[in-house]
Amino acid sequence: MFEEEMHQRNIRYSRRTRGERTKRRERYLLSTVNKNNSLSSDTSASSTESLTCSVENNNPDRWRRSRVGDMGNKSLANASTSKPKDHLYKILVIGDLGTGKTSIIKRYVHRFFTQHYRATIGVDFALKVLNWDENTLIRLQLWDIAGQERYGNMTRVYYKEAVGAFIVFDVTRRNTFESVINWKTDLDSKVQLPDGTQIPCVLLANKCDQQKEGLVTNPTKMDEFCRENGFASWFETSARDNINIDEAARALVEKILEKDSIINNDKKGDQFSISRDSNPTSSENKCSC
């Protein structure tokens, strides 16, 4: 008698918890659909969403496992038909220690600036989501690589599968500009696009709100420097005053989109090639300064 009563109680509890789990899955799916609908409805290229964690809500396996009613299925169908083309691009942010790489990323992703940053150790990450146009959603995975890492053994791992890069120098410290060529050479020797060409790279002359030193005071010379060294373009930037941060990012994304067919063709087969040579593969140098 006691065992039968316990068995019936377990059945009722199992049904109740199963129902609760189903309701939770329905609420989760509907909220996810609404979120994706609101994201795809904003077609302005300037409208952005900032994330710093993995976007697990878009896992297709979890969508398939969810069981919802007719209303949920209709919403899901509408969301799938209106979903824009999704791109995920890995972007490196490299340069000497103290040039403002982390500040640039924080300004771009989180829209704020503070002078109280600790030096990055190893590598840090951030995600920026752009509604590029009504048919294109772009996710930029920004890799903030510590300034001293160029002298370590991990840069080849950090650079792997990157499709674009920013090299940052400090306009108030001439020696950081002198290191730009070393960073560019290191970058080109360790990662290329699948066709063997250099990944698009934009040079950022950061802290332009302060007193400038060196070549950056002569824009014509800077244009020539970019052409000679394979930079797609260069920008004077200030994370503190939010000068040219968005413009520089947009210029880099445009260059990456020009290479998108090469990038996507490679993703169907092997992953990006990592050069074993010490000399970078040459490509046509264009500067859109």
N, C-alpha and C positions, 0 to 999 in steps of 0.2 A: 504493500500500500504506500509506504513512504517512498520507495524507489519510483513508483509510477507517478506520484505527485511531483517528485523532483524532475522526472523526465518531462512532464507537461510544462513545468515552470521553465525548464531550459528551452523548450520549443518556443514558448511565448517570448522569452528574452531574446532568442535568436531572431525571431521575426521582427521584434521591435528594433533591435540594433541594425538589422539588415535594411529596414525601412528608413531608419535615420541616416544610414550611409548613402542610400539612394537619394534621399532629399538633399544631402550635402553635395553629392555629385551633380545633381541638377542645378542647385544654386551656383556651384562653381562654374559649370559649363555656361550657364546663361550669363553670368557676370563676365566670363571670358569673351563670349560672343559680343556682348555690348561694348566691351573694351576695344575689341578689334574693329567693330563698326565705327566707333567714335574715332579711332586712329585713322582708318581709311577714308573717312569723310572729310578730313582736313587736307586739302590739296595744295596748300601753300608751301613753297619750298623753304620759306623762312620759319615755318612752324616746326618745332622740334620737341622730342621727348628725351629726357636724360635718365639713364639707368646706370647703376654701378654693380649690378649683380646679374647672375644668369637668369635669362627669361625662360623659366621652366614652364610657364603657363601655355606656351605654344608647342609643347611636346605632342606630336601627332598620335603617339601610342596612348597617351592619356585620353585624348579625344575619342579614340576608337573604343576604349574600355568603358566610357561613360554611356549610360543608358538613360535617355530622356524621352519625354512625350513628344507629341506631334509638333507642339509649339517650339520646343527646343530644336527639333530636327529642321524645321523650316528656317529658324534663325541661323542655324549652322550652315544650311545650304546657301542662304543669302550672303552670309559672311564669306563663304568660300568663293562665290562667283564674283564678289566685288573686291577681293583681296588683291592688292597691287603686287608687282614683281618685287621680290625681296632679295637684297644683296647684303652679304656680310663681308666686310673688308677689314683686314688687319693692318693697322697703321702704327709705325714706329715713331717715337718721339725721342730723339737722341741729341747729345751735345755735352759739353763740359759741365762739371759740377757747378751749381749755383747760377746757371744761365736763365733759370725760370721755367723749366720744362713743366714741372708740377703745377706751377701757378697758371700757365697757359691752359693746361688741361682742365683745371678746376674752373677757370673762367669760362671756357668753352662748354663744358658739360654741366656745371652746377650754377653758373652765372654769379659767382662771387669771387672775391679776392681777399687774401689775408697775407700779411708779411711773416706770420708765425708758422713756417713750415720746417719740418725736420728733413734732413737730406734723405732722399730715397735710397733704400738699401736693396740691391738686386733689381727687382722689377715690380711695378704696380700696374693696375689695369683700370680702365673706365670704359663705359659703353655709351655712345651717342647715337640716337635714332633720329633720322631725318626723313620727313615726308618730302622727297625731292620733287616729285610731281604727282599727278593723279594716278600714274601707273607704276611709280617706282618708290619703294621704301628701302632706305639705306641704313644699315647698322655699321657704325664705325667702332671697331674694337681698338682702343688706343692703348699702346704699350709704353708706359713711362719707364724708361731704362736709366738706371743710375749712371751718373757721369763717369765714374771710375770703372765701369764695366768693360770699356773698350780694351782695358789692359788684362781682363780676365779671360777665362776659357768658355764662358757661357753665352757669349754674344751670338755664336752660330746657332745655338738652340733658340735664343730669343728672337732672332731675325727670321727664323724659318716660317715660310708661307706668308710673309708680309707682302703687300701689294703697293705700298706707298710709305713715305717717310717724311717727317719734318726733322731738319737739323737746326738746332737753336744755338745762337751765340749771344753774348752780352755786349751791347754797343759801348758800354762803359769800361770794358776790359779787353784790350787789344789782343791779348794772348788767347782768348776764347775764339776769336775769329781766325787766328793762325791755326787753330786745331780743326777748323771746319774741313779742310782738305783731308786730314787724317781720318775723320769720321766718315767722309764720303767714300774714300778709298776702302775703308774697312767694310762699309755697307755694300758697295758694289762687288767686293770680292767674296761676300758670304751669302748673298741672295740675289737672284735675278728672276725675271718673269720666265714663263715656260719656253718662250722663243729665244731666250738668251740675252734679251735686252735688259737695261737697267730698270729698276722699279722707279716710278715717278717720285721725285724728291723736291720739296720746297724748302728754301732757306729762310729762317726767321731771324731778323735782327731785333732781338728783344730788348725791352727797357728803353724804348725810343723816347719815353717821356723824360729821360735824364740826359746829362751831357754826353755827347757822342765822341767816340775816338775812332781813328783809322779810316779805312776805305769806305765805310758806310756813309761818311759825310759827302761822298761823291757818287750820286746815283748812276751816272754814266759808267763809271768804273765798276760799280756793283753789277750793272747789266752785263758788262763784258766778262766779269768774273763768273757769273752764272752760266753764260753761254759756253765758256771754255771748260767748265767743270761739270757740265751735265745736269744742272739744276733746272727744273721746269719753270721756276719763277722765284722771286724773293719778295719779302714784305717786311717793312718796319712794323713791329708789334709792341704793344704794351698790355700786359695782363692787368696791371693796376688800373689803367684808364680805359681798358677794353678797346684798344685800337687795332684794327685789321685782323682780329682773331678769326671771326667768322669768314671774312674775305679770303684769308689764307687757306682755311679749311675747304671752302668751296672751290678754290682754284685747284687744290690737290684732288678733290673728289672728281672734278671734271676731267682731269688727266687720267685718273683711274678708270672712269667710265669709257674713255676712248680705248682703253686696253681690255675692256670687259670680255670681249669675244675670246681673246687669248687666255684670260684667266679662267673663264667658264669651260672652255674646251679642255684645258688641263685638268680641271676638277673631275671630268668624266673618266679620266684615266689616272695616271700617277699624280702625286702631289708635286708641289713646286720644287724645282731643282735647286739644290744647295751646292754652290761652286766649291770645288776642291782646289781651285787655282788661286794663287795669290794676286793675279792680275785681273782687274775687272774687265768684263766684256764691254766693248765700246758700242755706242749707239749714237744716233744723230742728236746733237745737242740743240735744244730749243729753249729759249727763254721768253716767257710771256710777260715780262716785267712791264 
